[in-house]
């Protein structure tokens, strides 16, 4: 599992470690890892380090120092290194002296020309403590780097990205690679910041970071494999869990079909369907148990999914919310659910809005949610007393009682297609019925759904039904079978 830590936690760990190390040792560790990563990039883009051209954009403080010391290491290997000093009066003196001793130079007037000729641009403008977008004097440099065709490597975090939130409040550097030290920062894993970071490489510098202090968690294959419900020899369809699907309407019968498609592939032993699309569901999935008696009298279930394609059926949503089993609320259900009814529930609740639905629930504009995804998902979880899965290019799952937010990036932009969210709802609801907690069901569901999207699309358009059919492949991929 990957974890990300706040700036405050990282700074505290750095202070603790520096107190035990010789002066400057921690910066040298960071610079060594940064230089090694840059050398690999130069090997790809220029064929070698010797004779390559490197421009270091050095701001004030330790971030600029890391960049300058890394530049010095590259210069000693024969690279032509030019430093652009954004604040000469506050530049890291030791880093600049090391660069000059190694044969590097400070740029004169033709700064943008130097950047245009570079093979690699090293972004050391602003460190993880920076707030707001790039300062006015740095904007032309970031633009020149983007136009140059050079590989752009960010030091710890692309300048202009907020380390704690991933917000990009103004201009920012777009990196091909970000080399981060000691720990991932939330802004590297959450859009829009993640988009600016490019590939991310973590350099271990020995920071003493307690696991309980993590702000974010990102599951990986091994974590998901441990959580997947696998039947035992004594299992039957009821012991594996039964998930109820209350979805669809005369106008949107396909939502019910797709939610059932996801549920059938989510690990539960059986799927009960309640709603007006029973004929469409049975025609596609004859193994589904259907009922026309409403959720309360449909038969025993271990979890409910309510809302996909439900139209204005508030009565069904209210009936499901009154059930004493875990409930997943999606789509129209989010609009129809009463906040006090959700907060009053004793069983777990998982809400799965996209940015537009989250904005409506919070009473803000969609762009506000998309620009502040971490704050938005936490606010929703706190307001409703529920676990919230905020869908998007980086899906976030915030627990009802706080704790680290889970982030998932297995998906693909091709998943932005009608019905994809209905498949996810059924899949995650099935995992709820199989016994996973709301936080785990949302996280594992998003992970499998994202992988299935990759397998189904393979770089080309695909429908939501294709995504559902690829879920077993994603499941096998995670388990390594």
C-alpha positions as CSV (number, residue, x, y, z in Angstrom):
1,X,0.0,0.0,0.0
2,X,1.2,3.5,-0.9
3,X,0.7,6.2,1.7
4,X,0.9,10.0,1.5
5,X,1.6,12.4,4.3
6,X,0.8,16.1,4.9
7,X,3.5,18.7,4.6
8,X,3.4,19.3,8.4
9,X,4.0,15.6,9.1
10,X,6.9,15.4,6.6
11,X,8.5,18.6,7.9
12,X,8.3,17.2,11.5
13,X,9.9,13.9,10.4
14,X,12.6,15.8,8.6
15,X,13.4,17.8,11.7
16,X,13.6,14.7,13.8
17,X,15.9,13.0,11.3
18,X,18.2,16.0,10.8
19,X,18.7,16.2,14.5
20,X,20.4,12.8,14.3
21,X,22.4,13.3,11.1
22,X,25.5,15.5,10.2
23,X,24.5,18.8,8.8
24,X,23.5,18.7,5.2
25,X,23.4,14.8,5.1
26,X,19.6,14.7,4.4
27,X,19.9,17.1,1.5
28,X,22.7,15.1,0.0
29,X,20.5,11.9,0.2
30,X,17.8,13.7,-1.7
31,X,20.1,15.2,-4.2
32,X,21.8,11.8,-4.9
33,X,18.4,10.2,-5.6
34,X,17.3,13.1,-7.7
35,X,20.5,13.1,-9.8
36,X,20.2,9.3,-10.4
37,X,16.7,9.7,-11.6
38,X,17.7,12.6,-13.9
39,X,20.6,10.5,-15.3
40,X,18.1,7.8,-16.3
41,X,15.9,10.3,-18.0
42,X,18.9,11.7,-19.9
43,X,19.9,8.3,-21.0
44,X,16.5,8.0,-22.7
45,X,16.2,11.4,-24.2
46,X,19.8,12.3,-25.0
47,X,21.5,8.9,-25.1
48,X,23.9,9.7,-22.3
49,X,24.6,12.1,-19.4
50,X,28.0,13.2,-20.8
51,X,27.5,16.1,-23.2
52,X,23.8,16.5,-22.4
53,X,22.3,19.9,-21.6
54,X,20.5,20.5,-18.3
55,X,18.8,23.7,-17.0
56,X,18.2,24.0,-13.3
57,X,15.3,26.3,-12.3
58,X,16.4,27.1,-8.7
59,X,14.2,29.0,-6.3
60,X,15.1,29.9,-2.8
61,X,15.5,27.5,0.1
62,X,16.0,23.8,0.3
63,X,14.0,22.9,-2.8
64,X,16.4,25.0,-4.9
65,X,19.3,23.5,-2.9
66,X,18.2,19.9,-3.8
67,X,18.1,20.9,-7.5
68,X,21.5,22.7,-7.4
69,X,23.2,19.8,-5.6
70,X,21.7,17.3,-8.1
71,X,22.9,19.6,-10.9
72,X,26.4,19.5,-9.5
73,X,26.3,15.7,-9.6
74,X,25.2,15.7,-13.2
75,X,27.9,18.3,-14.1
76,X,30.6,16.0,-12.6
77,X,29.4,13.3,-15.0
78,X,30.0,15.6,-17.9
79,X,26.6,17.3,-18.4
80,X,26.5,21.0,-19.3
81,X,24.5,22.4,-16.4
82,X,23.1,25.9,-16.4
83,X,21.3,27.3,-13.3
84,X,18.5,29.9,-13.5
85,X,18.3,31.7,-10.2
86,X,14.8,33.0,-9.5
87,X,15.9,34.7,-6.2
88,X,19.7,35.2,-6.4
89,X,19.8,36.9,-3.0
90,X,18.1,33.9,-1.3
91,X,19.6,31.1,-3.3
92,X,21.0,28.0,-1.4
93,X,24.6,29.0,-1.0
94,X,26.0,25.5,-0.6
95,X,24.2,24.2,-3.6
96,X,25.3,27.0,-5.8
97,X,28.9,26.7,-4.7
98,X,28.8,22.9,-5.4
99,X,27.4,23.5,-8.9
100,X,30.1,26.0,-9.7
101,X,32.9,23.8,-8.4
102,X,31.6,21.0,-10.7
103,X,31.7,23.2,-13.7
104,X,28.1,24.4,-13.9
105,X,27.3,28.0,-14.6
106,X,24.6,30.6,-13.9
107,X,22.5,31.8,-16.8
108,X,22.9,35.3,-18.0
109,X,20.3,37.2,-20.0
110,X,19.3,34.6,-22.5
111,X,17.4,32.4,-20.1
112,X,14.6,31.2,-22.3
113,X,17.1,30.4,-25.1
114,X,19.0,28.1,-22.7
115,X,15.8,26.4,-21.8
116,X,14.9,25.9,-25.4
117,X,18.2,24.1,-26.1
118,X,18.0,21.9,-23.0
119,X,17.6,18.1,-22.9
120,X,16.3,18.2,-19.3
121,X,14.8,21.0,-17.2
122,X,14.9,20.5,-13.4
123,X,12.1,22.3,-11.6
124,X,13.3,23.4,-8.2
125,X,11.3,26.7,-8.1
126,X,9.0,26.0,-5.2
127,X,9.0,23.4,-2.5
128,X,6.2,21.5,-0.8
129,X,5.5,24.4,1.5
130,X,4.5,26.7,-1.4
131,X,1.0,28.0,-1.7
132,X,-0.8,29.5,-4.6
133,X,0.2,29.2,-8.3
134,X,3.6,30.2,-9.7
135,X,4.8,33.7,-9.0
136,X,4.8,36.1,-11.9
137,X,8.5,35.9,-12.6
138,X,8.4,32.1,-12.8
139,X,5.5,31.8,-15.3
140,X,7.6,32.5,-18.4
141,X,10.1,29.9,-17.3
142,X,7.5,27.2,-16.9
143,X,6.1,28.1,-20.3
144,X,9.5,28.0,-21.9
145,X,10.1,24.5,-20.4
146,X,6.8,23.3,-21.8
147,X,7.6,24.6,-25.2
148,X,11.2,23.3,-25.3
149,X,10.5,19.6,-25.8
150,X,12.9,18.9,-23.0
151,X,12.1,16.3,-20.3
152,X,10.9,18.2,-17.2
153,X,11.7,16.7,-13.8
154,X,10.1,18.2,-10.7
155,X,11.9,18.3,-7.4
156,X,9.5,16.8,-4.7
157,X,6.4,18.4,-6.3
158,X,5.7,20.4,-9.5
159,X,5.9,24.1,-8.6
160,X,2.5,25.6,-8.4
161,X,0.7,22.5,-7.1
162,X,-0.5,22.4,-3.5
163,X,1.2,19.5,-1.8
164,X,-1.6,18.8,0.7
165,X,-4.6,19.0,-1.6
166,X,-3.6,18.6,-5.3
167,X,-5.2,22.0,-6.1
168,X,-3.7,24.1,-8.8
169,X,-4.8,27.7,-8.1
170,X,-2.9,29.3,-10.9
171,X,0.0,28.5,-13.3
172,X,2.1,25.5,-12.5
173,X,4.9,23.4,-14.0
174,X,3.9,20.3,-15.9
175,X,6.4,17.6,-15.2
176,X,7.2,14.4,-17.1
177,X,8.6,12.9,-13.8
178,X,8.4,14.0,-10.2
179,X,11.0,12.8,-7.8
180,X,9.6,13.1,-4.3
181,X,11.5,12.5,-1.1
182,X,10.7,10.5,2.0
183,X,7.0,10.1,1.3
184,X,4.3,10.7,-1.3
185,X,2.5,14.0,-0.8
186,X,-1.3,14.0,-1.3
187,X,-1.0,16.5,-4.2
188,X,0.9,13.9,-6.2
189,X,-1.9,11.4,-6.1
190,X,-5.0,13.6,-6.5
191,X,-6.1,15.4,-9.6
192,X,-5.7,18.1,-10.8
193,X,-2.2,17.9,-9.2
194,X,-1.6,14.4,-10.2
195,X,-1.9,15.4,-13.9
196,X,0.9,17.9,-13.5
197,X,3.2,15.4,-11.7
198,X,3.7,12.9,-14.6
199,X,5.3,9.7,-13.4
200,X,6.2,9.8,-9.7
201,X,9.3,8.2,-8.2
202,X,9.8,8.0,-4.4
203,X,13.3,8.3,-3.0
204,X,13.6,6.9,0.4
205,X,15.6,9.2,2.6
206,X,14.9,7.5,5.9
207,X,12.1,9.6,7.3
208,X,10.5,8.3,10.5
209,X,6.8,8.4,9.4
210,X,4.2,6.8,11.5
211,X,1.6,4.9,9.5
212,X,-1.3,6.3,11.6
213,X,-0.4,9.8,10.5
214,X,-1.0,9.1,6.7
215,X,-3.4,11.4,4.9
216,X,-4.0,9.1,1.9
217,X,-3.8,5.4,1.2
218,X,-3.5,3.9,-2.3
219,X,-4.3,0.2,-2.5
220,X,-2.2,-2.0,-4.7
221,X,-2.8,-5.5,-6.1
222,X,-1.6,-7.3,-3.0
223,X,-3.9,-5.2,-0.7
224,X,-6.9,-5.8,-2.9
225,X,-6.2,-9.5,-3.2
226,X,-6.3,-9.8,0.6
227,X,-9.7,-8.1,0.7
228,X,-11.5,-10.0,-2.1
229,X,-14.2,-12.4,-0.8
230,X,-13.4,-15.9,-1.9
231,X,-15.9,-18.7,-1.1
232,X,-14.8,-21.6,1.0
233,X,-15.8,-25.3,0.6
234,X,-18.7,-24.7,3.0
235,X,-20.1,-21.7,1.2
236,X,-23.5,-21.5,-0.5
237,X,-25.2,-18.7,-2.3
238,X,-26.7,-17.3,0.9
239,X,-23.5,-17.6,3.0
240,X,-21.7,-15.7,0.3
241,X,-24.2,-12.8,0.7
242,X,-27.2,-11.6,-1.2
243,X,-27.2,-8.0,-2.6
244,X,-30.5,-6.2,-3.4
245,X,-30.7,-3.9,-6.4
246,X,-33.4,-1.2,-6.3
247,X,-32.8,0.6,-9.5
248,X,-34.2,1.5,-12.9
249,X,-37.4,3.0,-14.1
250,X,-39.6,3.0,-17.2
251,X,-37.3,5.7,-18.6
252,X,-34.0,4.2,-17.5
253,X,-34.3,0.3,-17.5
254,X,-30.7,0.0,-18.7
255,X,-29.4,1.4,-15.4
256,X,-31.0,-1.6,-13.6
257,X,-29.5,-4.1,-16.1
258,X,-26.0,-2.6,-15.7
259,X,-26.2,-2.4,-11.9
260,X,-27.2,-6.1,-11.8
261,X,-24.3,-6.8,-14.3
262,X,-21.8,-5.3,-11.8
263,X,-23.4,-7.0,-8.8
264,X,-23.3,-10.5,-10.4
265,X,-19.5,-10.1,-10.7
266,X,-18.8,-8.6,-7.3
267,X,-18.5,-11.7,-5.1
268,X,-22.0,-12.0,-3.6
269,X,-23.8,-15.3,-4.0
270,X,-27.0,-14.0,-5.3
271,X,-28.6,-10.8,-6.6
272,X,-32.2,-9.7,-5.9
273,X,-33.8,-7.1,-8.1
274,X,-36.7,-4.9,-7.2
275,X,-38.1,-2.4,-9.6
276,X,-39.9,-1.8,-12.9
277,X,-37.2,-3.2,-15.1
278,X,-37.6,-6.8,-14.1
279,X,-38.3,-8.1,-17.6
280,X,-35.2,-6.4,-19.0
281,X,-33.1,-7.8,-16.1
282,X,-34.3,-11.3,-16.4
283,X,-33.9,-11.3,-20.2
284,X,-30.3,-10.4,-19.8
285,X,-29.5,-12.2,-16.5
286,X,-31.9,-15.1,-15.8
287,X,-30.0,-16.0,-12.6
288,X,-31.3,-12.8,-10.9
289,X,-34.0,-13.2,-8.2
290,X,-36.7,-10.7,-9.0
291,X,-39.5,-9.3,-6.8
292,X,-42.4,-6.9,-7.4
293,X,-43.2,-6.5,-3.7
294,X,-40.9,-3.6,-2.9
295,X,-37.6,-3.7,-0.9
296,X,-39.1,-4.4,2.4
297,X,-40.7,-7.7,1.3
298,X,-38.3,-8.7,-1.4
299,X,-36.5,-11.3,0.8
300,X,-33.4,-11.3,2.9
301,X,-30.4,-9.4,1.7
302,X,-27.1,-8.5,3.3
303,X,-26.8,-5.1,1.5
304,X,-28.8,-2.8,-0.8
305,X,-27.9,-0.7,-3.9
306,X,-30.4,2.1,-4.5
307,X,-30.7,4.9,-7.0
308,X,-29.3,4.1,-10.5
309,X,-31.9,5.2,-13.0
310,X,-34.5,5.5,-10.2
311,X,-36.0,8.7,-11.6
312,X,-38.2,10.3,-8.9
313,X,-39.0,7.2,-6.9
314,X,-38.4,8.7,-3.5
315,X,-40.5,6.1,-1.7
316,X,-38.2,3.2,-2.7
317,X,-35.1,5.2,-1.7
318,X,-36.7,5.9,1.7
319,X,-37.7,2.3,2.2
320,X,-34.1,1.1,1.4
321,X,-32.6,3.6,3.8
322,X,-34.8,2.3,6.6
323,X,-33.3,-1.2,6.1
324,X,-30.9,-2.4,8.8
325,X,-28.2,-3.6,6.4
326,X,-25.4,-1.7,4.5
327,X,-26.7,0.5,1.8
328,X,-25.0,2.0,-1.3
329,X,-26.7,5.2,-2.7
330,X,-25.9,6.3,-6.2
331,X,-27.3,8.5,-9.0
332,X,-30.9,9.6,-8.5
333,X,-30.8,8.1,-5.0
334,X,-28.3,10.8,-4.0
335,X,-30.8,13.5,-5.0
336,X,-33.7,11.8,-3.3
337,X,-32.1,10.7,0.0
338,X,-32.9,12.8,3.0
339,X,-29.7,13.8,4.8
340,X,-31.2,13.2,8.2
341,X,-32.4,9.8,7.2
342,X,-28.8,8.9,6.1
343,X,-27.3,10.3,9.2
344,X,-29.7,8.4,11.4
345,X,-28.8,5.0,9.9
346,X,-27.1,2.5,12.2
347,X,-25.8,0.3,9.4
348,X,-23.0,1.4,7.1
349,X,-23.8,3.7,4.2
350,X,-21.7,4.2,1.0
351,X,-22.5,7.1,-1.2
352,X,-21.0,7.2,-4.7
353,X,-21.4,10.6,-6.4
354,X,-19.5,12.0,-9.4
355,X,-18.3,15.6,-9.2
356,X,-21.6,17.1,-10.4
357,X,-23.7,15.2,-7.9
358,X,-21.3,16.0,-5.1
359,X,-21.5,19.7,-6.1
360,X,-25.3,19.5,-5.8
361,X,-25.1,17.9,-2.4
362,X,-22.7,20.5,-1.1
363,X,-24.5,23.4,-2.8
364,X,-21.4,24.6,-4.7
365,X,-20.3,24.7,-8.3
366,X,-18.9,21.6,-10.0
367,X,-15.6,23.3,-10.7
368,X,-15.2,23.9,-7.0
369,X,-15.5,20.1,-6.3
370,X,-13.1,19.3,-9.2
371,X,-10.5,21.8,-8.0
372,X,-10.7,20.7,-4.4
373,X,-11.5,17.0,-4.5
374,X,-10.0,16.0,-1.2
375,X,-11.7,18.7,0.8
376,X,-15.0,17.9,-1.0
377,X,-15.1,14.2,-0.3
378,X,-14.2,14.8,3.4
379,X,-16.9,17.4,3.7
380,X,-19.5,15.1,2.2
381,X,-18.5,12.2,4.5
382,X,-18.8,14.5,7.6
383,X,-22.1,16.1,6.5
384,X,-23.8,12.8,5.9
385,X,-22.1,10.6,8.4
386,X,-21.4,8.1,5.6
387,X,-18.5,6.7,3.6
388,X,-18.3,8.6,0.4
389,X,-16.7,7.5,-2.9
390,X,-16.1,10.5,-5.1
391,X,-15.8,9.3,-8.7
392,X,-13.4,10.8,-11.2
393,X,-10.0,10.4,-12.8
394,X,-8.7,9.8,-9.3
395,X,-11.5,8.2,-7.2
396,X,-11.4,9.1,-3.6
397,X,-13.0,7.2,-0.7
398,X,-13.5,9.0,2.6
399,X,-14.6,7.0,5.7
400,X,-17.6,8.1,7.8
401,X,-15.3,8.5,10.8
402,X,-12.4,10.2,9.2
403,X,-9.0,8.6,8.9
404,X,-6.9,8.3,5.7
405,X,-8.7,8.9,2.5
406,X,-8.3,6.1,0.0
407,X,-7.2,7.2,-3.5
408,X,-7.6,5.0,-6.6
409,X,-6.1,5.7,-10.0
410,X,-6.5,2.3,-11.8
411,X,-9.1,3.7,-14.2
412,X,-9.0,5.2,-17.6
413,X,-10.6,8.3,-19.2
414,X,-12.6,5.8,-21.4
415,X,-14.6,5.0,-18.4
416,X,-16.4,8.3,-18.8
417,X,-19.3,6.6,-20.6
418,X,-23.0,6.2,-19.8
419,X,-23.7,3.4,-17.4
420,X,-20.2,3.0,-16.1
421,X,-21.2,4.3,-12.7
422,X,-24.1,1.9,-12.6
423,X,-21.7,-1.1,-13.0
424,X,-19.5,0.3,-10.2
425,X,-22.5,0.6,-7.9
426,X,-23.6,-3.0,-8.4
427,X,-20.0,-4.2,-8.0
428,X,-19.3,-2.3,-4.8
429,X,-22.8,-3.2,-3.4
430,X,-22.0,-6.9,-4.0
431,X,-18.8,-6.5,-2.1
432,X,-20.8,-4.9,0.8
433,X,-23.1,-7.9,0.8
434,X,-20.1,-10.3,0.8
435,X,-19.0,-8.7,4.1
436,X,-16.5,-5.9,3.3
437,X,-16.8,-2.7,5.2
438,X,-18.1,0.3,3.3
439,X,-14.6,1.8,3.0
440,X,-13.2,-1.5,1.7
441,X,-16.1,-2.2,-0.6
442,X,-15.8,1.3,-2.2
443,X,-12.0,1.0,-2.5
444,X,-11.9,-2.5,-3.9
445,X,-14.9,-1.8,-6.2
446,X,-13.2,1.2,-7.6
447,X,-9.9,-0.6,-8.1
448,X,-11.5,-3.6,-9.9
449,X,-13.8,-1.3,-11.9
450,X,-10.8,0.8,-13.1
451,X,-8.8,-2.3,-14.1
452,X,-11.8,-3.7,-15.9
453,X,-12.1,-0.4,-17.8
454,X,-8.5,-0.7,-18.9
455,X,-9.0,-4.2,-20.1
456,X,-12.3,-3.5,-21.8
457,X,-11.2,-0.4,-23.7
458,X,-7.5,-1.1,-24.5
459,X,-7.2,2.5,-25.8
460,X,-10.5,2.5,-27.7
461,X,-14.2,3.3,-26.9
462,X,-16.2,0.6,-25.1
463,X,-19.6,0.5,-23.5
464,X,-20.5,0.0,-19.8
465,X,-21.6,-3.6,-20.5
466,X,-18.0,-4.3,-21.8
467,X,-16.6,-3.0,-18.5
468,X,-18.9,-5.3,-16.5
469,X,-17.8,-8.3,-18.6
470,X,-14.1,-7.4,-18.0
471,X,-14.5,-7.5,-14.2
472,X,-13.7,-11.2,-13.9
473,X,-10.5,-10.6,-15.8
474,X,-9.6,-7.8,-13.4
475,X,-10.4,-10.1,-10.4
476,X,-8.1,-12.8,-11.8
477,X,-5.4,-10.2,-12.5
478,X,-5.4,-9.0,-8.9
479,X,-5.3,-12.6,-7.5
480,X,-2.6,-13.6,-10.0
481,X,-4.6,-16.6,-11.3
